[in-house]
Structure formats: structure tokens, C-alpha cells
Amino acid sequence: MAQLHTRQWADGEARMPFGPDFKFNLLWLKWLIPAVVVLWLLSGIYIVRPGERGVVRRFGRVTKVTEPGPHYHLPRPVERVNKVKVTQVRRIEIGFRTVSTGTPARYAFVPAESLMLTGDEQIIDAQISVQYKVEEPKKFLFNVRDLESPQGALMDAAEVALRQVVGQRPIDDVLIEKKLEVEDSIRELLQEIIDGYDSGVRITAVKLQTVRPPEDVASAFDDVVSAKEDKERLIQEAQGYREDVLPKARGQAEKLIREAEAYKAERIEHALGDVDKFLAVLKEYAKAKEVTRKRLYLETMERILPGIRKFVIDPEVSGSLLQFLPLETSAQPSRSKGGQQ
């Protein structure tokens, strides 16, 4: 390095002159400060990824919410950006905690959250999982403190909704009959509570994970559930039998009705034909009564006489007509009876 020389001033004090090193330091600072300023300004560039929203704060006050893409904000400490995932489905668990998601998954139960009374004063162990999304990032970040913490407002609201809905219904609704209805009621009540906090969260689903009686009375409840399932099965079988028999009976009844109607129509048409025939004969009879009477007599004889035995008696034969009576038909049984004797 160049040797520094001191200069003796009038007051006798030795002072450092402005040498070449001092000029070098000034030149270095001349370029360093603008570079630092440029880097500081460039630090305000940020990118919001798809499915996210950027919440920009200026000295703590929210100024805007940005959509996905590149954006710029004044560097810290003037402005800050919080990025919130709005398409991610978040989840909280009431009554249990997931320890491991492996195969098989492992859970730790929290009886203090899951044990409760039903509407008919029965003790039940009910566990739910709640799925939700962030709908308004600004409200989600700043309106409710510790919203998602283990002891936060969302956990407390979910437990309150669960206990209130279960406490208004009999145990059978929660265990067997109306699980879907119970889930919908919990979701609606939880959404109402969360909306009251103005938290910017939308509840998408509530699922009853495990609903069971306490272990001490589990076997008795299992018997009750089994009996109810048998009852439902028998009811379903009876309804299936009814659905099978009733259409057949209705079909058979419809068939009989159609046959009766057809027979009725046939008999009416036949009677009308007979009436028309009789009227036609009556008309002809009125024109020539004697001829028509004789023709009717002859037609009647033609139908009757072929089926009987006939005897033609010569008028010249004398004697009684009794000898021509067909007595052999009445005498034959006597002969057969005598033969049997």
C-alpha cells in the first residue's frame, strides 16, 4: 500500500490527508449504494402460483388481494405479501388424531372431544372430520386469531356443532338410520357459526368417522344394532315379495276383467243377432202367416226327428197302437235284473 503521510498543522496536531485510498473507498461506495437500492427494489417482485391468492399489506394494513401471476409490491418494511392457498382442501379432526397415514393408518382417540349425550340421554362416542376451503383470504388471515390452531376457533366451533346436533337426536339416528342427515346438519350449523366469526372459510364436507357406544356397553349395543339390521332385512324381503306378488295379482285381475268384458260384448252381440233374426222371421211371418208357420214347423221337425226312432204306420194296418210303443227300452232293465237273479 502507498505510504500515508501526515501533515503538521499550525496548532501542532498531526492529521491524515485525503490520500489515494480514500478516493478508492468513495468510488466503491458510489457504486455499492445504488446496487443495494436496486436489489432492495427488485425484492418487491413476487409470483402468486395457481390456486393461491396474494394479500398485500402496507405497514400492516391490507391494500389489495392479487390473483395468480407475477406482481410487484414495495419492498420490506413498507409492504409485505402473504400467500394463501384457496383451492387446497384443509382438514381438521374432532375426537381423534391421525398418527400415521401408512398402511394401515394409525389414529389416537381423544375421548374428551368425542364422548357426548344423545337426545334420548344415551352416551355415544362420535368422531368427525371436517373439510373446508379458504374463500376470502383477507378475512381468513386477519379476522380470527389462531383460527386453525389445535385450540382455535374452528376446532371449538366444530365440536360445538357436533355436540348440539347429536344432542338433539336419538341414538339410532346417529348410529344407523340418519347418518347422512346428521352430517348435513352438522355442516350447516358449523357454517353458520363460522360465518358469524366472518372468517372467510367455507365448510365443504363433514364426515362421521366412527360412531359407537362406549366400550363398557358396546356388546349390548351390537346386539341392538344386529336386531335392527335383521328387522330392516326382513322388511326389505317383505317389500320385495309384495313388489313381486302385487303386479302379478293386478295382471291377473286385469286379465279376468278383460275376459269378462269380452264375454259380455260377445253375449250382447249374440243377443242382438238373435233379436234381428227373430224380427226378420216375424216380418216374414206377418206377410204369409200360414206358409211361415208351416216352414217353421218343418224346420223344427228336421232338427228333432233325426235323433229319435221313427215308426211309419200304414193306415191299412188294423190293430191297436200299443203294439208299436218302444217298450223294449223299459223292459230291458227288468230282463237284466232277472238275469242277475
C-alpha positions in Angstrom: 0.0 0.0 0.0 1.1 3.6 -0.6 2.7 5.2 2.4 0.5 7.6 4.2 2.0 11.0 5.1 0.9 13.2 7.9 0.8 16.9 7.8 1.7 19.2 10.7 -0.9 21.9 11.1 -0.4 25.3 12.8 -1.9 24.1 16.0 0.7 21.4 16.2 -1.9 18.5 15.6 -1.0 15.8 13.0 -3.9 15.0 10.7 -4.5 12.4 7.9 -4.6 13.9 4.4 -7.0 12.7 1.7 -4.9 10.1 0.0 -5.5 7.7 -2.9 -7.1 5.0 -0.7 -9.7 7.5 0.5 -10.7 8.2 -3.1 -10.9 4.4 -3.8 -13.3 4.0 -0.9 -15.5 6.8 -2.1 -15.7 5.2 -5.6 -16.6 1.9 -4.1 -19.4 3.5 -2.0 -20.6 5.3 -5.1 -21.4 2.0 -6.8 -22.4 0.0 -3.8 -25.3 2.2 -2.6 -27.1 2.2 -6.0 -26.7 -1.6 -6.3 -28.2 -2.1 -2.8 -31.1 0.2 -3.7 -31.7 -1.7 -6.9 -31.6 -5.1 -5.2 -34.0 -3.7 -2.5 -36.4 -2.6 -5.2 -36.1 -5.9 -7.0 -37.0 -7.8 -3.9 -40.6 -6.5 -4.3 -41.2 -8.8 -7.2 -43.2 -11.8 -6.3 -45.2 -14.6 -8.0 -48.6 -15.9 -7.0 -48.9 -19.6 -8.0 -52.1 -21.1 -9.4 -54.5 -21.9 -6.6 -53.1 -19.1 -4.5 -54.0 -15.5 -3.7 -51.6 -12.8 -2.5 -52.6 -10.5 0.3 -50.5 -7.3 0.2 -50.1 -5.3 3.4 -48.7 -1.8 3.7 -47.4 -1.1 7.2 -49.8 -3.8 8.4 -52.9 -2.5 6.6 -54.3 -4.7 3.7 -54.2 -2.8 0.4 -55.1 -5.4 -2.2 -55.5 -9.1 -3.0 -53.7 -10.3 -6.1 -54.5 -13.1 -8.5 -52.1 -15.8 -9.8 -49.2 -14.5 -11.8 -46.2 -12.1 -11.4 -46.8 -9.0 -9.3 -44.8 -6.2 -7.6 -45.1 -4.6 -4.1 -43.0 -2.1 -2.3 -40.1 -3.9 -0.6 -40.0 -4.5 3.1 -40.6 -3.0 5.5 -43.0 -0.9 3.5 -45.2 -3.7 2.2 -45.4 -7.4 2.8 -47.2 -10.3 1.0 -49.0 -13.3 2.5 -49.8 -16.1 0.0 -52.9 -18.2 0.8 -53.9 -21.4 -0.9 -57.6 -21.1 -1.8 -58.1 -24.3 -3.7 -56.5 -26.6 -1.1 -58.9 -28.7 0.9 -58.0 -28.4 4.5 -59.0 -30.8 7.3 -59.5 -30.9 11.0 -60.3 -33.9 13.2 -62.6 -34.0 16.2 -62.4 -36.9 18.6 -59.3 -38.4 17.1 -55.9 -37.5 15.6 -54.1 -39.2 12.6 -50.8 -40.5 13.9 -49.7 -42.2 10.7 -51.2 -42.3 7.2 -49.4 -45.5 6.3 -51.0 -48.9 5.6 -52.7 -49.4 7.9 -53.3 -45.9 9.2 -52.9 -45.3 12.9 -55.1 -43.0 15.0 -55.1 -41.6 18.5 -58.5 -41.1 20.1 -59.5 -38.1 22.1 -62.4 -39.1 24.3 -62.7 -35.6 25.8 -63.9 -34.4 22.4 -65.9 -37.4 21.2 -67.9 -38.6 24.3 -71.3 -36.9 24.4 -75.0 -37.4 25.2 -77.7 -38.0 22.5 -81.2 -36.6 22.5 -82.5 -39.7 24.3 -79.8 -39.4 27.0 -77.6 -42.2 25.8 -73.8 -41.9 25.9 -72.1 -42.2 22.5 -68.6 -41.8 21.1 -68.8 -39.8 17.9 -65.8 -38.6 15.8 -65.9 -36.4 12.7 -63.6 -35.0 10.2 -64.3 -31.5 8.7 -63.1 -30.4 5.3 -63.0 -26.7 4.4 -61.5 -24.2 1.9 -60.4 -20.6 2.2 -63.0 -18.4 0.4 -61.8 -14.9 1.4 -58.0 -14.8 2.1 -58.1 -11.3 3.8 -60.7 -12.4 6.4 -59.0 -15.8 6.8 -55.7 -14.2 7.7 -56.7 -11.3 9.9 -60.3 -11.6 11.2 -59.9 -14.5 13.6 -56.8 -15.2 15.6 -55.4 -18.8 15.7 -58.3 -20.0 13.5 -56.6 -23.3 12.6 -54.7 -24.0 15.8 -55.4 -27.1 17.9 -57.3 -25.0 20.4 -58.5 -22.5 17.8 -61.9 -21.2 16.9 -62.5 -23.7 14.1 -61.9 -26.7 16.3 -64.2 -25.3 19.0 -66.9 -24.4 16.6 -66.8 -27.9 15.0 -67.0 -29.6 18.5 -70.0 -27.3 19.4 -71.8 -28.1 16.2 -71.2 -31.9 16.7 -72.5 -31.9 20.3 -75.5 -29.7 19.5 -76.7 -31.8 16.6 -76.1 -35.2 18.3 -77.7 -33.9 21.5 -80.9 -33.2 19.6 -81.3 -36.6 18.0 -81.9 -40.1 19.3 -79.0 -42.5 19.3 -80.5 -44.6 16.5 -80.3 -41.6 14.1 -76.6 -41.2 14.7 -75.7 -44.9 14.8 -77.8 -46.3 11.9 -80.7 -44.6 10.4 -79.9 -41.0 9.5 -76.1 -40.6 9.4 -76.2 -38.5 6.2 -78.8 -36.2 7.6 -76.8 -35.8 10.8 -73.7 -34.9 8.7 -75.6 -32.3 6.7 -77.0 -30.8 9.9 -73.5 -30.5 11.5 -72.1 -28.9 8.3 -74.9 -26.4 8.1 -74.6 -25.4 11.8 -70.8 -25.2 11.6 -71.0 -23.0 8.6 -73.5 -20.7 10.4 -71.1 -20.4 13.4 -68.1 -19.8 11.2 -70.0 -17.1 9.2 -70.7 -15.4 12.5 -66.9 -15.1 13.0 -66.6 -13.6 9.5 -63.6 -15.9 9.0 -63.7 -16.3 5.2 -63.9 -20.1 5.4 -66.4 -22.4 3.5 -67.1 -25.8 5.0 -67.2 -28.3 2.1 -67.9 -31.6 4.0 -68.4 -33.2 7.4 -67.9 -37.0 7.7 -68.8 -39.1 10.7 -65.7 -41.3 11.0 -66.6 -43.6 14.0 -69.9 -43.7 15.8 -70.0 -46.2 18.6 -71.3 -46.7 22.1 -68.8 -46.6 25.0 -66.7 -49.8 25.3 -68.5 -50.9 28.5 -71.8 -51.3 26.8 -70.6 -52.0 23.2 -71.7 -55.6 23.2 -75.3 -54.8 24.2 -75.4 -52.1 21.6 -74.0 -54.5 19.0 -76.9 -56.9 19.7 -79.4 -54.0 19.3 -77.8 -53.0 16.1 -77.9 -56.6 14.8 -81.6 -56.9 15.7 -82.4 -53.6 13.9 -80.5 -54.8 10.8 -82.4 -58.1 10.9 -85.6 -56.1 11.1 -84.6 -53.9 8.1 -83.7 -57.0 6.2 -87.0 -58.7 6.8 -88.8 -55.5 5.9 -86.9 -55.4 2.7 -87.7 -59.0 1.9 -91.4 -58.4 2.6 -91.4 -55.4 0.4 -89.7 -57.4 -2.4 -92.2 -60.1 -2.1 -95.0 -57.5 -2.2 -93.5 -56.0 -5.3 -93.4 -59.4 -6.9 -96.9 -60.6 -6.0 -98.9 -57.4 -6.4 -98.1 -56.8 -10.1 -99.0 -60.5 -10.9 -102.3 -60.1 -9.0 -103.1 -56.9 -10.8 -102.3 -58.5 -14.1 -104.5 -61.5 -13.3 -107.3 -59.2 -12.2 -106.9 -57.1 -15.4 -107.0 -60.3 -17.5 -110.2 -61.5 -15.8 -111.8 -58.1 -16.3 -110.9 -58.1 -20.0 -112.2 -61.7 -20.4 -115.5 -60.7 -18.7 -115.8 -57.6 -20.8 -115.1 -59.7 -24.0 -117.7 -62.3 -22.9 -120.2 -59.5 -22.2 -119.7 -58.0 -25.6 -120.0 -61.4 -27.2 -123.3 -62.2 -25.5 -124.7 -58.8 -26.3 -123.8 -59.2 -29.9 -125.2 -62.7 -30.0 -128.4 -61.5 -28.4 -128.7 -58.6 -30.8 -128.2 -61.1 -33.6 -131.0 -63.3 -32.3 -133.3 -60.3 -32.0 -132.6 -59.3 -35.5 -133.1 -62.8 -36.7 -136.4 -63.1 -34.8 -137.6 -59.7 -36.1 -136.7 -60.8 -39.7 -138.8 -64.0 -39.1 -141.6 -62.1 -37.6 -141.6 -59.8 -40.5 -141.9 -62.7 -43.0 -144.5 -64.3 -40.8 -146.6 -61.2 -40.9 -146.5 -61.4 -44.7 -147.6 -65.1 -45.0 -148.5 -66.5 -41.7 -149.6 -69.9 -42.8 -146.6 -70.5 -45.0 -144.2 -69.3 -42.4 -145.9 -71.4 -39.7 -145.6 -74.5 -41.8 -142.0 -73.7 -42.7 -141.1 -73.2 -39.0 -142.8 -76.5 -38.2 -140.9 -78.4 -40.8 -137.6 -76.8 -39.8 -138.2 -77.8 -36.2 -139.1 -81.4 -37.2 -135.8 -81.5 -39.3 -133.9 -80.8 -36.2 -135.8 -83.1 -33.9 -136.7 -86.2 -35.9 -133.1 -87.3 -36.9 -132.4 -88.0 -33.2 -135.3 -90.4 -32.5 -136.6 -93.7 -33.7 -139.5 -93.5 -36.1 -142.3 -95.9 -36.9 -144.2 -95.5 -40.1 -147.7 -97.0 -39.7 -149.6 -98.0 -42.7 -153.2 -96.7 -42.4 -154.5 -100.0 -43.7 -153.0 -101.9 -40.8 -155.5 -102.6 -38.2 -154.9 -103.1 -34.5 -154.0 -101.0 -31.5 -151.1 -98.6 -31.5 -149.8 -100.1 -28.2 -148.0 -102.8 -30.1 -145.8 -100.2 -31.6 -144.8 -98.5 -28.4 -141.0 -98.8 -27.7 -141.5 -100.9 -24.6 -138.2 -102.8 -25.1 -136.2 -99.9 -23.6 -138.2 -100.1 -20.4 -138.3 -103.9 -20.3 -134.6 -104.3 -20.8 -133.7 -103.3 -17.2 -136.1 -106.0 -15.9 -134.5 -108.6 -18.1 -131.1 -107.7 -16.9 -132.3 -107.7 -13.3 -133.8 -111.1 -13.8 -130.6 -112.4 -15.3 -128.8 -111.2 -12.2 -131.1 -113.1 -10.0 
